[in-house]
Amino acid sequence: MHILYLFFLFLSTCLAADTVNLEGLFSIVEDYFGETAISSPAANSTTVRVGFDRVDQRLHKDWLFTKVDSNRSWYTIEHPVADGFIHFPEIKAGAQAVVTPTASSFFEVIARSNARFTIQPVEQPDPNNPLYWYVGEFRSGEERVLRLKSGRHDPGFSLIPHNSG
């Protein structure tokens, strides 16, 4: 009960501020299916995707959010165990995220209603038609992965703080 209270206190603090302050370890949970982001090695490849699945709690599912601008809600997002950052090699609709130690995309985290967040790349090819994170299939019937989608929709993610004990 005490942890639940602290979680909602944390979220209400984030939502009340002009900028979102989320530094630390978080699980990234896609709201529609309730799936959690994990680093997922692609079959027959050195590519590590950002997969979404209903995960076993023993899996390393926490991501390190590091603020890169004190005046804005801009972050890098790193997987400490996979030793890499979430990165979109191309910033375009349909692009798929990878986890890489050599590059990092910057992301803006936007607080929405009901303790939900929208995450989008800071770099936008068309500010009038912004790109957002969404979860889609890698190929039909395969694992769901992190992608970019354009349009004025409201995809939602919950960011659950790491419980260290």
Residue pairs with C-beta under 8 A, 6 or more apart in sequence:
3 163
7 160
7 161
8 115
10 161
11 115
13 21
14 20
14 21
14 22
14 111
15 111
15 115
19 71
19 72
19 73
20 73
20 109
20 110
20 111
20 117
21 67
21 73
22 65
22 67
22 73
22 75
22 109
22 159
23 65
23 66
23 67
23 75
24 64
24 65
24 161
24 162
25 62
25 63
25 64
25 65
25 80
25 161
25 162
26 62
26 63
26 65
26 159
26 160
26 161
26 162
27 36
27 37
27 61
27 62
27 63
27 159
27 160
27 162
28 36
28 37
28 63
28 77
28 157
28 158
28 159
29 35
29 36
29 37
29 157
29 158
29 159
29 160
30 36
30 37
30 52
30 135
30 156
30 157
31 116
31 155
31 156
31 157
31 158
32 135
32 156
33 52
33 135
33 144
34 54
35 52
35 53
35 54
35 55
35 135
35 144
36 52
36 53
36 54
36 55
36 61
37 50
37 51
37 52
37 61
37 63
37 146
38 50
38 51
38 52
38 53
38 55
38 59
38 60
38 61
39 48
39 49
39 50
39 51
39 60
39 79
39 81
39 82
39 84
39 99
40 48
40 49
40 50
40 51
40 53
40 143
40 145
41 47
41 48
41 49
42 48
42 49
47 98
48 82
48 84
48 98
48 99
48 100
49 96
49 97
49 98
49 99
49 138
49 143
49 145
49 146
50 86
50 97
50 98
50 99
50 145
50 146
51 143
51 144
51 145
51 146
52 135
52 143
52 144
52 145
52 146
53 143
53 144
55 61
60 79
60 80
60 81
60 82
62 80
62 162
63 77
63 78
63 79
63 86
64 77
64 78
64 79
64 80
65 75
65 76
65 77
65 109
65 159
66 75
66 76
66 77
66 78
67 73
67 74
67 75
68 74
68 75
68 76
68 106
72 108
73 108
73 109
73 110
74 106
74 107
74 108
74 122
75 106
75 107
75 108
75 109
76 85
76 86
76 104
76 105
76 106
76 107
77 85
77 86
77 104
77 107
78 84
78 85
78 86
78 104
79 85
79 86
79 99
82 99
83 101
84 99
84 100
84 101
85 99
85 100
85 101
85 103
85 104
85 105
86 97
86 98
86 99
86 104
86 105
86 107
86 146
87 97
87 98
87 99
87 100
87 103
87 104
87 105
88 95
88 96
88 97
88 98
88 105
88 121
88 148
89 95
89 98
89 103
91 105
91 121
91 123
91 124
91 125
91 131
91 148
92 125
92 131
92 148
93 131
93 148
93 149
93 150
94 147
94 148
94 149
95 147
95 148
96 138
96 145
96 146
96 147
97 105
97 145
97 146
97 147
97 148
105 121
105 122
105 123
106 121
106 122
106 123
107 119
107 120
107 121
107 122
107 133
108 119
108 120
108 121
108 122
109 117
109 118
109 119
109 159
110 117
110 118
110 119
110 120
111 117
112 118
112 154
112 156
115 158
116 156
116 157
116 158
117 156
117 157
117 158
117 159
118 132
118 133
118 154
118 155
118 156
118 157
119 132
119 133
119 157
120 130
120 131
120 132
120 133
121 131
121 148
124 130
124 131
125 131
126 150
129 150
129 151
130 150
131 148
131 149
131 150
132 148
132 149
132 150
132 151
132 153
132 155
133 146
133 147
133 148
133 149
133 155
133 157
134 146
134 147
134 148
134 149
134 155
135 144
135 145
135 146
135 147
136 144
136 145
136 147
136 149
137 143
137 144
137 145
138 144
138 145
149 155
